Amino acid sequence: DAKTTQPNSMESNEEEPVHLPCNHSTISGTDYIHWYRQLPSQGPEYVIHGLTSNVNNRMASLAIAEDRKSSTLILHRATLRDAAVYYCILRRYNNDMRFGAGTRLTVKP
Amino acid sequence: DTEVTQTPKHLVMGMTNKKSLKCEQHMGHRAMYWYKQKAKKPPELMFVYSYEKLSINESVPSRFSPECPNSSLLNLHLHALQPEDSALYLCASSQVGLGGAKNIQYFGAGTRLSVL
């Protein structure tokens, strides 16, 4: 199974950009890179996903390395509401989506 | 409507009880999922249904029995659970297949289960 590796925790100051890294060296050609986040006492929430090209949406940007073995989730201006556990996941072709350990993001005022 | 509704929110059961968790979505999604999440751990995939048929079973003990009676409903029947089965049980749904919006999973808030 393709696995992802993320730092256990990261800290950021409010209104500053945050770069959350993820390594996925065993990614296969058909795996999509997904990011979800989980706020306290809630189910996971979709953030962004991509295959090969960088992606932007209203929540974040996803930068994917050219060899696809790593990616970075970018929150452009962190707010206190962005404090959560962020999961980088490889979604397989058969709806198989397994969570890695995730990065706990703390945002300081 | 992008809501996945799980009931009940909390459940306490004894080891000899039989109970069921329910999950419902009305987004027309044909893939539905059960995950188990222990405290401070990531969600672990348990089962995946695709077009109402079980497509992935992650070697889950038989005391957990999933059921997908129609495209909107997903149940998890519980029988003879152990205290170590206490966890947050999450349901999710998505469209089937790769590409674009089909990839997005929508999660419910979960059922917090305590087994005494």
Contacts between the chains, C-beta under 8 A, distances in Angstrom:
chain1	res1	chain2	res2	distance
A	30	B	98	7.1
A	32	B	98	6.8
A	32	B	103	5.6
A	34	B	103	6.7
A	36	B	105	7.6
A	41	B	109	7.9
A	42	B	109	6.0
A	43	B	4	7.7
A	43	B	90	5.3
A	43	B	92	7.5
A	43	B	107	3.3
A	43	B	108	5.5
A	43	B	109	5.2
A	43	B	110	5.5
A	44	B	43	6.6
A	44	B	90	7.4
A	44	B	92	7.8
A	44	B	105	7.7
A	44	B	107	4.9
A	45	B	107	7.1
A	46	B	104	4.9
A	46	B	105	6.5
A	46	B	106	7.3
A	49	B	103	5.5
A	49	B	104	7.3
A	85	B	42	7.8
A	87	B	42	6.3
A	91	B	103	5.8
A	93	B	98	5.9
A	94	B	48	7.9
A	94	B	50	7.8
A	94	B	55	6.6
A	94	B	56	7.2
A	95	B	31	4.8
A	95	B	33	7.7
A	95	B	48	5.4
A	95	B	50	5.9
A	95	B	55	6.9
A	95	B	56	7.5
A	95	B	94	6.8
A	95	B	96	6.5
A	96	B	45	7.3
A	96	B	48	6.9
A	96	B	56	6.1
A	97	B	33	7.6
A	97	B	45	7.0
A	97	B	105	6.4
A	98	B	44	7.9
A	98	B	45	5.4
A	99	B	35	7.9
A	99	B	42	3.8
A	99	B	43	5.0
A	99	B	44	7.4
A	99	B	45	7.8
A	100	B	42	6.4
A	101	B	42	5.9
A	102	B	42	5.5
